[in-house]
Amino acid sequence: MLTLHHLECSQSFRILWLLEALGTPYELKKYDRDPESNLAPDDYKALSPLGTAPVVTDGNLVLAESNAIMDYILDSHPDSDLRPAAGDRDRARHLFWFHAAQGSLMSIQSIAMVLTLLESRTPWPISPLLKAVFGQVRKVFVNPRLEALFDLMESDLAKQPFFGGDNLTAADITLVYPMYAARDKGTFDIEYPSISAWFNRIESLPSFISARAKDGRERINFRF
């Protein structure tokens, strides 16, 4: 049986939600972060090839990387609506957002996170110079790309209720992590009504509710 090794406040919530949406049997093993370092505990890092979440085991297989895991699981459910088949009218939309989650959105968010960490941990007198340089990086590179992505999301979600089209797909599930990370920063407070409606929509789904209950957290709080 497939086992999800679920690290709190991490990308592995995606896999938990996917499994609940499929209604397939699985084993859940939960791990808490180290209270001092905020990182995965040693027994989790020893299991994962990269020491990061998510990771699943299935017999002798150990597999990491969110979208690789999602594709692996969905391969066993070829008739699932969570991955529109070739020829489906929503196939291209699903594929775009499924890959944009990791390839574009999380990549840019990671750059922003690294810039913030460097600013906060660099001592004076270097820190003012770094802040000036990083401010230009945000202005010229990070912010315009994030805004373009969020504007496209708002446009697409105004036309169809989910990132994958008319129904929930793995695109919505893989986007849940970076979207909540962005929402926690206040990104969608005012200008994105269709994105806000998407949050309300997914939070009302039975699969999301059950995944949240098994996660054991009162609110979605991802560490980015």
Residue pairs with C-beta under 8 A, 6 or more apart in sequence:
1 25
1 26
1 27
1 58
2 19
2 24
2 26
2 27
2 56
2 57
2 58
2 73
3 26
3 27
3 28
3 29
3 56
3 57
3 58
4 12
4 15
4 16
4 19
4 26
4 27
4 28
4 29
4 54
4 56
5 12
5 29
5 31
5 44
5 47
5 48
5 53
5 54
5 55
5 56
5 57
6 12
6 13
6 15
6 16
6 28
6 29
6 30
6 31
6 53
6 54
6 215
7 31
7 33
7 40
7 44
7 53
7 54
8 30
8 31
8 32
8 33
8 215
8 216
8 217
9 33
9 217
9 221
9 222
9 223
10 40
10 53
10 54
10 222
10 223
11 52
11 53
11 54
11 66
11 177
11 222
12 53
12 54
12 55
13 176
13 177
13 211
13 215
13 220
13 222
14 54
14 66
14 70
14 173
14 174
14 176
14 177
15 54
15 56
15 66
15 69
15 70
15 73
16 28
16 211
16 214
16 215
17 173
17 176
17 207
17 208
17 211
18 70
18 73
18 74
18 82
18 170
18 173
19 26
19 73
19 211
20 207
20 208
20 210
20 211
20 214
21 82
21 168
21 173
21 205
21 207
21 211
22 73
22 77
22 80
22 82
24 73
24 76
24 77
28 214
30 216
31 40
31 41
31 43
31 44
32 41
33 39
33 40
33 41
33 223
34 40
34 41
38 223
39 45
40 48
40 51
40 52
40 53
44 51
44 53
44 55
45 51
47 55
47 57
47 62
48 55
48 62
48 64
49 55
49 62
49 64
50 64
50 65
52 64
54 64
54 65
54 66
54 69
55 62
55 63
55 64
55 69
56 62
56 63
56 69
56 72
56 73
57 63
58 72
63 69
63 72
66 102
66 174
66 177
67 98
67 99
67 101
67 102
67 174
70 170
70 173
70 174
74 80
74 82
74 83
74 170
81 167
81 168
81 169
82 164
82 168
82 169
82 170
82 173
83 94
83 169
83 170
84 90
84 91
84 94
84 164
84 165
84 169
85 91
88 94
89 165
90 160
90 164
90 165
90 166
90 167
90 169
93 156
93 160
93 163
93 164
93 165
93 171
94 163
94 164
94 165
94 169
94 170
94 171
95 171
96 171
97 156
97 163
97 164
97 171
97 172
97 175
98 164
98 169
98 170
98 171
98 174
100 149
101 171
101 174
101 175
101 177
101 178
102 174
104 145
104 149
105 146
105 149
105 175
105 178
106 177
106 178
108 142
108 145
108 146
108 149
109 146
109 178
109 181
109 182
109 224
110 224
111 137
111 141
111 142
112 138
112 142
112 146
113 224
115 134
115 137
115 138
115 142
118 130
118 134
119 127
119 130
119 131
119 134
122 130
146 182
146 187
150 182
150 187
150 188
150 192
150 195
153 163
153 192
153 194
153 195
154 191
154 192
154 193
154 194
154 195
155 194
156 163
157 163
157 194
157 195
157 197
157 198
158 194
160 166
161 197
161 198
161 201
162 168
162 169
162 171
162 172
162 198
162 201
163 169
163 171
163 172
163 175
163 198
164 170
164 171
164 172
168 202
168 205
168 207
172 198
172 202
176 202
176 220
177 222
177 224
178 224
179 195
179 199
180 220
180 221
180 222
181 222
181 224
182 188
183 199
184 221
184 222
188 195
188 196
188 199
202 208
203 209
212 220
